């Protein structure tokens, strides 16, 4: 995206509202409203592959009012992202300092869509770090990121997640001196529980409400009993789980009510805290 494109008036359209959806006057969710702003372009941004059909329907609906100006793309289409502009497709305050990941987890599309990890030298400032695997970056890059976070008015959120296997004593000491709202870790498999426990022991200065843990459910034939036991273990280790039901790239799985109830219980802090977990 060049400077000319940055000066364009761009309406952004999203198939659904998420915690990361922008809320400015040029951001819309769903069909065109009665009042529609003047715009040079309309970008339909689709994050999830299962929303592609709805995104394409929305593109047609907006095309009726903005002929020849509608474009569709986003992570669901593996659209290239040569430059991240804060607040455009993700709410203000969120930033990326790296792209890609050097791991090859079978359920994850990041290596396929973004390739191996690369550092963004001139990353935009922000208090929410959305990197897929920040701790794979070099020590010098991490110093730049942590220094930037110290300058932010709001407490840091490591929403993309910190790799528990890479959270060493140096990283822990850097976090100790920082204002932190939330650190997300992950325990997507049974084998991830031990590294999670080691990582949490290094950042024991953070309270449970500050420690969230992504927990992928129902992948690879996992039973609901196995999933529940892993969620309980994550809680025992000291984190609040953020349960996510596995969805494959090629189709949407409509899980039975008991799976949905399990994911709901273990993804909402208010429910967990009210029940003592």
PyMOL commands that set and color helices and strands:
alter all, ss='L'
color gray80, all
select helices_A, chain A and resi 3-6+49-63+75-77+110-114+134-136+139-150+164-166+169-176+192-202+208-210+219-221+224-237+257-265+269-274
alter helices_A, ss='H'
color red, helices_A
select strands_A, chain A and resi 10-14+27-29+41-45+70-73+94-95+98-99+118-119+128-129+156-158+180-186+211-217+240-245
alter strands_A, ss='S'
color yellow, strands_A
deselect
rebuild
show_as cartoon
